[in-house]
């Protein structure tokens, strides 16, 4: 276990009492017989980097579970639901509740939104999504809305085994599948085809972020020049 992992593990014991805060960072450093300066060198933005480290660990644990699971016999909508469920099952409610409060602060909201987007992106990518066009954005935006609502429901769920949450998740996924069905029907319509061959053609120039710039929102590639604006 690395020093950074030891720090995160130590911090987890303090978060229920002190939240994601500098007090937690300092207490974790003391538990690890580490100076505050060394702790801040590992987490330059203090509590923010500590909270993000916990979130990313949960993402990694979710990906490991998805990769180890036998998903071949599942419908794709069930695979997506499994990704969301696995992500919640590797998390601690109190730590997530504290994280929701922390990332609701204006100065942390941007990083919180990026973390949510990254989680949903990992679910899609682990399940084999290879889209590079506008669908890259719509898939993640749709799943982000589902994931956010399910997390809020889960935090207030006291049912045995969180069964009420999993039922709620299934309903939300069903709603998304209905939207996808409507979108599929729209694509076959003459009106949609006319739009995409005319003003909607600009949507074909929207691309997913390139590998070197994973934190960028994306890039636009005008067809007439082939230039890239990363």
BAFI-3210 file (N, C-alpha, C; in Angstrom, 3 decimals, decimal comma, padded with zeros to 6 digits):
// residues 230
n [1|2|3|4|5|6|7|8|9|10|11|12|13|14|15|16|17|18|19|20|21|22|23|24|25|26|27|28|29|30|31|32|33|34|35|36|37|38|39|40|41|42|43|44|45|46|47|48|49|50|51|52|53|54|55|56|57|58|59|60|61|62|63|64|65|66|67|68|69|70|71|72|73|74|75|76|77|78|79|80|81|82|83|84|85|86|87|88|89|90|91|92|93|94|95|96|97|98|99|100|101|102|103|104|105|106|107|108|109|110|111|112|113|114|115|116|117|118|119|120|121|122|123|124|125|126|127|128|129|130|131|132|133|134|135|136|137|138|139|140|141|142|143|144|145|146|147|148|149|150|151|152|153|154|155|156|157|158|159|160|161|162|163|164|165|166|167|168|169|170|171|172|173|174|175|176|177|178|179|180|181|182|183|184|185|186|187|188|189|190|191|192|193|194|195|196|197|198|199|200|201|202|203|204|205|206|207|208|209|210|211|212|213|214|215|216|217|218|219|220|221|222|223|224|225|226|227|228|229|230]
n.u [000,848|000,587|001,869|-000,001|-002,355|-002,494|-002,915|-005,460|-006,999|-006,720|-007,934|-010,603|-011,714|-012,054|-013,731|-016,609|-016,899|-015,518|-015,983|-015,140|-012,412|-009,838|-009,198|-009,633|-007,672|-005,296|-005,558|-005,468|-002,881|-001,426|-002,177|-000,812|001,757|002,937|004,080|002,300|003,058|004,067|001,747|000,193|001,689|001,081|-001,634|-002,331|-004,432|-005,622|-008,423|-010,112|-008,695|-008,393|-011,033|-011,661|-009,863|-010,963|-013,345|-012,387|-011,200|-013,449|-014,527|-012,568|-012,855|-015,432|-015,104|-013,432|-015,190|-017,132|-015,603|-015,016|-017,437|-019,976|-021,437|-022,519|-024,988|-026,807|-029,227|-028,491|-029,400|-029,550|-026,915|-025,950|-027,424|-026,278|-023,711|-024,169|-025,268|-023,136|-021,318|-022,456|-022,552|-019,924|-019,419|-019,580|-022,309|-022,350|-019,938|-020,331|-022,544|-021,404|-019,659|-021,417|-022,347|-019,951|-019,142|-021,161|-020,524|-019,764|-017,080|-016,224|-017,912|-017,490|-015,445|-016,793|-018,870|-017,348|-016,255|-018,538|-019,275|-017,045|-017,330|-019,699|-018,821|-016,858|-018,420|-019,801|-017,576|-016,306|-018,200|-017,946|-018,498|-017,810|-018,230|-017,625|-018,733|-021,492|-023,073|-021,410|-021,519|-024,299|-024,931|-023,459|-024,438|-027,133|-026,895|-025,643|-027,682|-029,449|-027,832|-027,320|-029,889|-030,440|-028,458|-029,237|-031,691|-030,800|-029,286|-031,248|-032,515|-033,743|-034,394|-034,271|-031,239|-031,087|-033,118|-035,227|-033,896|-032,679|-034,915|-035,896|-033,784|-034,051|-036,474|-035,769|-033,840|-035,482|-037,032|-035,107|-034,567|-036,954|-036,792|-034,607|-035,754|-037,685|-035,985|-034,720|-036,870|-037,339|-035,073|-035,532|-037,397|-038,614|-038,435|-036,378|-034,197|-034,070|-033,423|-030,864|-029,419|-029,302|-029,294|-028,685|-026,378|-024,078|-023,805|-022,453|-019,850|-019,078|-016,985|-015,793|-013,710|-010,179|-007,613|-005,203|-006,235|-008,081|-009,686|-010,904|-013,789|-014,314|-014,017|-014,148|-014,491|-014,329|-015,555|-014,631|-012,008|-010,621|-009,333|-008,351|-009,640|-008,510]
n.v [-001,197|002,187|005,356|007,315|005,846|004,821|007,162|007,897|005,755|006,103|008,582|008,066|007,096|009,370|011,075|010,761|012,258|014,736|015,444|016,017|017,605|019,974|019,320|016,594|015,772|016,498|014,964|012,400|012,383|012,475|009,994|008,374|008,830|011,013|014,127|017,261|018,769|016,853|015,435|017,344|017,645|015,356|015,684|018,335|020,232|019,866|018,950|018,712|017,264|014,962|014,035|013,607|011,587|009,491|009,178|008,383|005,979|004,481|004,425|002,872|000,455|-000,198|-000,577|-002,802|-004,704|-004,797|-005,765|-008,274|-009,512|-011,689|-010,774|-011,485|-012,746|-010,781|-008,223|-005,118|-002,855|-003,848|-004,267|-001,672|-000,829|-002,537|-001,490|001,029|000,113|-001,454|000,586|002,039|000,089|-000,255|001,948|004,056|005,098|007,255|008,549|009,297|010,949|013,013|013,813|014,800|017,103|018,487|018,798|020,385|022,919|026,099|026,509|023,950|022,707|022,410|020,468|018,370|017,884|017,103|014,741|013,131|012,955|011,589|009,119|008,092|008,012|006,038|003,793|003,459|003,109|000,839|-001,034|-001,234|000,918|002,773|005,138|008,207|010,531|012,853|011,198|010,302|012,289|012,523|010,009|009,970|012,218|011,531|009,232|010,407|011,972|009,965|008,552|010,517|010,988|008,468|008,167|010,136|009,051|006,636|007,519|008,188|005,824|003,248|000,651|-002,948|-004,260|-002,273|-002,546|-000,979|001,066|-000,276|-001,024|001,486|002,333|000,544|001,469|004,028|003,423|002,116|004,282|005,723|003,935|004,067|006,647|006,317|004,590|006,214|008,105|006,472|005,898|008,448|008,949|007,506|008,929|011,061|013,797|014,056|013,044|014,953|017,196|016,466|016,348|018,918|021,812|020,361|019,033|020,046|018,874|016,561|017,255|017,388|016,065|013,489|013,954|013,920|011,440|012,614|014,782|014,308|015,735|017,735|019,304|018,512|018,482|020,387|019,807|021,348|020,494|021,566|022,442|020,685|021,261|021,095|021,936|021,725]
n.w [000,000|-000,899|000,378|-000,094|-000,366|002,215|003,634|002,682|003,587|006,346|006,607|006,054|008,400|009,874|008,477|008,964|011,278|010,992|008,400|004,894|005,187|006,224|008,790|008,858|007,052|008,432|010,760|009,664|008,671|011,035|012,104|010,379|011,023|009,737|008,448|008,307|006,130|004,347|003,869|002,579|000,337|-001,040|-001,359|-002,715|-002,857|-000,502|001,402|-000,802|-002,798|-001,345|-001,019|-003,710|-004,259|-002,800|-004,212|-006,731|-006,066|-005,502|-008,080|-009,376|-008,007|-008,794|-011,571|-011,505|-010,445|-012,464|-014,596|-013,647|-013,459|-014,814|-017,520|-019,885|-020,350|-019,865|-020,643|-022,335|-020,977|-018,422|-017,847|-017,698|-015,472|-013,606|-013,463|-012,214|-009,810|-008,746|-008,337|-006,247|-004,294|-003,538|-002,110|000,837|002,688|004,551|004,050|001,410|001,745|003,217|001,256|-000,710|000,525|000,712|-002,004|-002,848|-002,207|-003,612|-004,535|-004,956|-006,657|-009,435|-009,631|-008,449|-010,279|-012,462|-011,479|-011,231|-013,928|-014,895|-013,610|-014,790|-017,406|-017,199|-016,672|-019,120|-020,856|-019,802|-020,359|-023,014|-024,760|-027,641|-028,883|-030,612|-031,350|-031,209|-029,681|-027,667|-025,772|-025,196|-024,122|-021,728|-020,450|-020,088|-018,459|-016,274|-015,204|-014,406|-012,573|-010,606|-009,524|-008,498|-006,557|-004,691|-003,891|-002,788|-000,590|001,211|001,653|003,639|003,383|003,526|002,490|000,603|-001,264|-002,203|-003,475|-005,632|-007,063|-007,733|-009,342|-011,508|-012,557|-013,405|-015,361|-017,171|-017,992|-019,405|-021,474|-022,829|-023,836|-025,543|-027,371|-028,543|-029,674|-031,565|-033,275|-034,197|-035,705|-037,969|-039,290|-041,929|-041,503|-039,600|-041,076|-043,095|-041,582|-040,603|-042,914|-043,565|-041,693|-039,371|-039,901|-038,864|-036,412|-036,850|-036,721|-034,134|-031,736|-029,495|-026,536|-027,117|-026,537|-025,348|-023,932|-021,594|-019,813|-021,129|-022,628|-025,231|-028,848|-031,860|-035,265|-038,091|-041,267|-043,640|-043,327|-041,747|-039,462|-036,001|-032,897|-029,900]
ca.u [000,000|001,360|001,598|-001,243|-003,445|-002,564|-003,537|-006,892|-007,602|-006,774|-008,881|-011,968|-012,194|-012,325|-014,730|-017,933|-016,888|-015,004|-016,263|-013,964|-011,912|-008,423|-009,066|-009,506|-006,350|-004,269|-005,714|-004,996|-001,419|-000,947|-002,376|000,186|003,078|003,386|003,958|001,250|003,662|004,119|000,366|-000,253|002,416|000,333|-002,965|-002,047|-005,629|-006,151|-009,620|-010,681|-007,985|-008,664|-012,376|-011,598|-009,146|-011,942|-014,275|-011,693|-011,031|-014,736|-014,621|-011,683|-013,474|-016,579|-014,590|-012,946|-016,358|-017,736|-014,732|-015,032|-018,802|-020,422|-022,515|-022,876|-026,399|-027,651|-029,575|-027,577|-029,936|-029,218|-025,484|-025,837|-027,933|-025,285|-022,618|-024,596|-025,422|-021,808|-020,650|-023,013|-022,249|-018,544|-019,334|-020,119|-023,336|-022,000|-018,865|-020,937|-023,378|-020,469|-019,137|-022,449|-022,307|-018,677|-019,115|-022,202|-019,918|-019,487|-015,698|-015,955|-018,965|-016,943|-014,745|-017,803|-019,545|-016,388|-016,136|-019,759|-019,164|-016,016|-017,910|-020,619|-018,007|-016,208|-019,416|-019,979|-016,359|-016,064|-019,179|-017,598|-018,889|-016,700|-018,714|-016,720|-019,483|-022,423|-023,586|-020,502|-022,016|-025,674|-024,929|-022,945|-025,358|-028,316|-026,549|-025,345|-028,968|-029,942|-026,962|-027,524|-031,173|-030,363|-027,631|-030,070|-032,655|-030,018|-028,883|-032,385|-033,142|-033,461|-034,960|-033,307|-030,419|-031,306|-033,964|-036,018|-033,013|-032,479|-036,174|-035,912|-032,807|-034,650|-037,483|-035,079|-033,242|-036,596|-037,372|-034,072|-034,757|-038,082|-036,271|-033,783|-036,666|-038,261|-034,914|-034,528|-037,975|-037,174|-034,002|-036,069|-038,400|-038,156|-038,101|-035,042|-033,201|-033,949|-032,691|-029,463|-028,745|-029,242|-028,669|-028,196|-025,122|-022,998|-023,666|-021,489|-018,489|-018,814|-016,213|-015,465|-012,359|-009,089|-006,875|-004,266|-006,919|-009,277|-010,518|-011,504|-015,159|-014,399|-013,403|-014,982|-013,674|-015,019|-015,235|-013,984|-010,595|-009,988|-008,573|-008,792|-009,545|-008,517]
ca.v [000,000|003,411|006,342|008,008|004,931|004,771|008,413|007,839|004,784|006,738|009,700|007,534|006,943|010,697|011,813|010,834|013,250|016,034|015,681|016,153|018,892|020,014|018,614|015,177|015,594|016,586|013,805|011,231|012,481|012,074|008,548|007,713|009,335|011,816|015,563|017,918|019,197|015,690|015,110|018,341|017,397|014,305|016,220|019,780|021,040|019,460|018,120|018,480|016,145|013,776|013,582|013,093|010,306|008,498|008,953|007,622|004,610|003,837|004,173|001,749|-000,751|-000,506|-001,123|-004,157|-005,574|-004,968|-006,622|-009,632|-010,049|-012,367|-009,919|-011,927|-013,103|-009,638|-007,169|-003,998|-001,973|-004,455|-004,047|-000,289|-000,824|-003,215|-000,542|001,992|-000,610|-001,794|001,822|002,380|-000,974|-000,129|003,226|004,159|006,139|008,443|009,251|009,921|012,042|014,102|014,287|015,604|018,418|019,121|019,195|021,382|024,246|026,690|026,339|022,537|022,170|022,020|019,195|017,352|017,560|016,362|013,398|012,423|012,702|010,559|007,845|007,628|007,679|004,752|002,735|003,252|002,603|-000,524|-001,892|-001,342|002,043|003,300|006,295|009,362|011,669|013,470|010,162|010,227|013,259|012,257|008,824|010,329|013,182|010,792|008,388|011,288|012,341|008,769|008,260|011,539|010,768|007,212|008,435|010,860|008,086|005,673|008,139|008,200|004,504|002,411|-000,674|-004,031|-004,500|-001,179|-003,060|000,119|001,794|-001,031|-000,930|002,844|002,329|-000,145|002,351|005,111|002,856|001,888|005,594|006,053|003,057|004,610|007,809|005,807|004,029|007,359|008,664|005,571|006,102|009,772|008,872|006,905|009,806|011,905|015,110|013,960|012,896|016,249|018,090|016,063|016,630|020,365|022,502|019,425|018,409|020,545|017,963|015,526|017,755|017,317|014,863|013,228|014,398|013,058|010,805|013,461|015,825|013,658|016,624|018,758|018,935|017,910|019,283|020,620|019,643|021,813|019,589|022,208|022,715|019,557|021,760|020,610|022,886|020,925]
ca.w [000,000|-000,986|001,431|-000,436|-000,025|003,673|004,060|002,372|004,510|007,665|006,552|006,026|009,780|010,449|007,695|009,603|012,361|010,557|006,991|004,033|005,674|006,598|010,061|008,507|006,431|009,477|011,634|008,922|008,622|012,364|012,217|009,529|011,433|008,609|008,702|007,527|004,867|003,463|003,495|001,601|-000,908|-001,727|-001,635|-002,769|-002,590|000,791|001,510|-002,130|-003,414|-000,523|-001,383|-005,069|-004,198|-002,349|-005,319|-007,778|-005,576|-005,731|-009,516|-009,696|-007,459|-009,646|-012,830|-011,216|-010,300|-013,785|-015,404|-013,101|-013,520|-016,029|-018,023|-021,234|-020,465|-019,496|-021,593|-022,144|-019,944|-017,129|-017,629|-017,221|-014,101|-012,772|-013,244|-011,193|-008,539|-008,239|-007,858|-004,934|-003,339|-003,046|-001,405|002,186|002,647|005,319|003,345|000,228|002,234|003,518|-000,027|-001,363|001,174|000,364|-003,411|-003,082|-002,014|-004,931|-004,973|-005,236|-007,521|-010,733|-009,478|-008,162|-011,539|-013,291|-010,903|-011,624|-015,375|-015,075|-013,179|-015,822|-018,563|-016,944|-016,833|-020,553|-021,481|-019,336|-021,029|-024,430|-025,613|-028,449|-029,638|-030,645|-031,874|-030,259|-028,772|-026,521|-024,790|-024,780|-023,265|-020,412|-019,839|-019,661|-017,313|-015,139|-014,608|-013,724|-011,438|-009,573|-008,854|-007,749|-005,369|-003,728|-003,352|-001,993|000,667|002,127|001,637|004,803|003,131|003,699|001,309|-000,350|-002,331|-002,770|-004,391|-006,875|-007,803|-008,283|-010,433|-012,652|-013,161|-014,111|-016,568|-018,100|-018,559|-020,387|-022,624|-023,590|-024,559|-026,633|-028,366|-029,259|-030,506|-032,696|-034,198|-034,806|-036,701|-039,190|-039,892|-043,036|-040,958|-038,981|-042,138|-043,766|-040,678|-040,512|-044,180|-043,683|-040,558|-038,352|-040,320|-038,002|-035,275|-037,215|-036,474|-032,695|-031,426|-028,095|-026,198|-027,528|-025,453|-024,609|-023,169|-021,053|-019,005|-021,963|-022,976|-026,553|-029,893|-033,026|-036,454|-039,305|-042,359|-044,786|-043,102|-041,079|-038,298|-034,704|-031,786|-028,672]
c.u [000,885|001,016|000,273|-002,451|-003,611|-003,245|-005,047|-007,600|-007,735|-007,823|-010,323|-012,551|-012,592|-013,447|-016,105|-018,025|-016,515|-015,291|-014,990|-013,396|-010,420|-008,193|-008,898|-008,139|-005,255|-004,340|-005,201|-003,480|-000,819|-001,071|-001,303|001,613|003,735|003,202|002,835|001,785|003,713|002,719|-000,131|000,503|001,699|-001,055|-002,866|-003,243|-006,353|-007,348|-010,224|-010,006|-008,205|-010,031|-012,390|-010,862|-010,089|-012,907|-013,622|-011,428|-012,329|-014,938|-013,795|-012,266|-014,671|-016,132|-014,108|-014,113|-017,025|-016,915|-014,773|-016,400|-019,082|-021,650|-023,071|-024,366|-027,352|-028,031|-028,690|-028,082|-029,619|-027,727|-025,233|-026,299|-026,936|-024,116|-022,946|-024,688|-024,058|-021,120|-021,160|-022,638|-020,818|-018,345|-019,947|-021,105|-022,923|-020,902|-019,401|-021,807|-022,509|-019,897|-020,137|-022,466|-021,071|-018,671|-020,237|-021,677|-019,510|-018,068|-015,355|-016,908|-018,428|-016,246|-015,727|-018,523|-018,629|-016,229|-017,347|-019,692|-018,169|-016,554|-018,817|-019,875|-017,339|-017,183|-019,604|-018,755|-016,069|-017,012|-019,000|-018,012|-017,682|-017,121|-017,727|-017,430|-020,401|-022,959|-022,710|-021,018|-023,414|-025,748|-024,500|-023,853|-026,600|-028,015|-026,222|-026,634|-029,550|-029,143|-027,203|-028,806|-031,138|-029,534|-028,465|-031,101|-031,960|-029,642|-030,024|-033,076|-032,743|-034,064|-033,870|-032,561|-030,557|-032,189|-034,798|-035,182|-032,863|-033,754|-036,290|-034,960|-033,388|-035,686|-036,832|-034,438|-034,317|-037,021|-036,391|-034,248|-035,927|-037,644|-035,446|-034,655|-037,277|-037,223|-034,687|-035,618|-037,838|-036,124|-034,485|-037,066|-037,793|-037,729|-036,692|-033,964|-032,988|-033,153|-031,206|-028,709|-028,617|-028,557|-028,105|-026,868|-023,946|-022,778|-022,655|-020,059|-018,119|-018,140|-015,982|-014,058|-011,316|-008,360|-005,949|-004,932|-008,196|-010,192|-011,189|-012,917|-015,279|-013,712|-014,355|-014,096|-014,450|-014,584|-014,442|-012,495|-009,881|-009,204|-009,175|-008,584|-009,648|-008,623]
c.v [001,250|004,351|007,065|007,146|004,816|006,025|008,382|006,891|005,368|007,841|009,219|007,404|008,278|011,451|011,853|011,894|014,650|016,357|015,648|017,541|018,817|019,290|017,113|014,886|015,563|015,369|012,536|011,218|012,039|010,569|007,775|008,127|010,134|013,290|016,148|018,343|018,043|015,310|016,074|018,207|016,326|014,779|017,748|020,673|020,583|018,551|017,796|017,286|014,847|013,184|012,987|011,753|009,195|008,163|008,088|006,187|003,828|003,509|002,950|000,432|-001,185|-001,150|-002,555|-005,135|-005,828|-005,923|-008,074|-010,298|-010,741|-011,626|-010,409|-012,211|-011,965|-008,792|-005,969|-003,056|-002,521|-004,308|-002,629|-000,198|-001,477|-002,280|000,465|001,307|-000,954|-000,565|002,209|001,342|-000,906|001,167|003,127|005,334|007,412|009,241|009,947|011,104|013,260|014,696|015,150|017,019|019,192|019,633|020,157|022,792|024,816|026,434|024,901|021,944|021,683|020,672|018,062|016,913|016,741|014,928|012,543|012,025|011,576|009,183|007,269|007,264|006,325|003,584|002,415|002,596|001,160|-001,505|-001,904|-000,201|002,598|004,507|007,450|010,621|012,247|012,455|010,010|011,124|012,888|011,036|009,175|011,317|012,471|009,949|009,231|011,701|011,164|008,528|009,243|011,290|009,496|007,397|009,133|009,923|007,128|006,238|008,155|006,855|003,698|001,010|-001,736|-004,292|-003,437|-001,616|-001,965|000,916|001,054|-001,031|000,446|002,943|001,675|000,732|003,472|004,617|002,593|003,197|005,974|005,211|003,523|005,810|007,350|005,231|005,146|007,991|007,808|005,733|007,430|009,735|008,302|007,805|010,673|013,277|015,103|013,879|014,202|017,231|017,758|016,286|018,127|020,997|021,558|018,791|018,867|019,627|016,858|015,958|017,719|015,991|014,728|013,725|013,406|012,493|011,720|014,488|015,274|014,584|017,726|018,330|018,279|018,763|019,376|020,564|020,076|020,960|020,259|022,432|021,517|019,976|021,210|021,691|022,103|021,829]
c.w [000,000|000,163|001,172|-000,090|001,486|004,219|003,835|003,329|005,913|007,696|006,647|007,434|010,403|009,739|008,357|010,694|011,875|009,097|006,156|004,301|005,954|007,915|009,826|007,921|007,489|010,404|010,950|008,847|009,960|012,564|011,448|009,884|010,309|008,944|007,847|006,167|003,864|002,970|002,423|000,287|-001,731|-002,147|-001,632|-002,469|-001,329|000,712|000,147|-002,804|-002,644|-000,891|-002,788|-005,118|-003,758|-003,486|-006,398|-007,349|-005,781|-007,207|-009,904|-009,200|-008,304|-010,954|-012,630|-011,103|-011,644|-014,641|-014,939|-013,235|-014,850|-016,545|-019,360|-021,388|-020,172|-020,699|-021,323|-021,059|-018,553|-016,819|-017,120|-015,770|-013,151|-012,475|-012,156|-009,834|-007,941|-007,661|-006,475|-003,887|-002,808|-002,262|-000,015|002,217|003,375|004,634|002,105|000,645|002,567|002,229|-000,770|-000,798|000,754|-001,076|-003,772|-002,876|-003,367|-005,436|-005,341|-006,263|-008,865|-010,678|-009,194|-009,423|-012,445|-012,794|-011,279|-013,091|-015,638|-014,688|-014,263|-017,100|-018,406|-017,093|-018,310|-021,182|-021,075|-020,010|-022,539|-025,323|-026,347|-029,269|-029,542|-031,135|-030,802|-029,260|-027,535|-025,397|-024,279|-023,855|-021,851|-019,693|-019,306|-018,427|-016,080|-014,426|-013,828|-012,445|-010,297|-008,799|-008,004|-006,474|-004,293|-003,090|-002,391|-000,630|001,692|002,266|002,876|004,640|003,253|002,392|000,237|-001,529|-002,983|-003,765|-005,707|-007,713|-008,465|-009,468|-011,676|-013,348|-013,945|-015,399|-017,619|-018,766|-019,656|-021,642|-023,487|-024,420|-025,754|-027,744|-029,209|-030,180|-031,745|-033,737|-034,924|-035,909|-038,035|-039,908|-040,981|-042,521|-040,357|-040,046|-042,885|-042,914|-040,662|-041,809|-044,420|-042,489|-039,498|-038,692|-039,460|-036,797|-035,563|-036,929|-034,999|-032,380|-029,930|-027,814|-026,678|-026,321|-024,679|-023,704|-022,535|-020,272|-019,833|-022,358|-024,347|-027,589|-031,077|-034,242|-037,679|-040,497|-043,476|-044,563|-042,484|-039,854|-037,032|-033,646|-030,495|-027,460]
res [x|x|x|x|x|x|x|x|x|x|x|x|x|x|x|x|x|x|x|x|x|x|x|x|x|x|x|x|x|x|x|x|x|x|x|x|x|x|x|x|x|x|x|x|x|x|x|x|x|x|x|x|x|x|x|x|x|x|x|x|x|x|x|x|x|x|x|x|x|x|x|x|x|x|x|x|x|x|x|x|x|x|x|x|x|x|x|x|x|x|x|x|x|x|x|x|x|x|x|x|x|x|x|x|x|x|x|x|x|x|x|x|x|x|x|x|x|x|x|x|x|x|x|x|x|x|x|x|x|x|x|x|x|x|x|x|x|x|x|x|x|x|x|x|x|x|x|x|x|x|x|x|x|x|x|x|x|x|x|x|x|x|x|x|x|x|x|x|x|x|x|x|x|x|x|x|x|x|x|x|x|x|x|x|x|x|x|x|x|x|x|x|x|x|x|x|x|x|x|x|x|x|x|x|x|x|x|x|x|x|x|x|x|x|x|x|x|x|x|x|x|x|x|x|x|x|x|x|x|x]
***
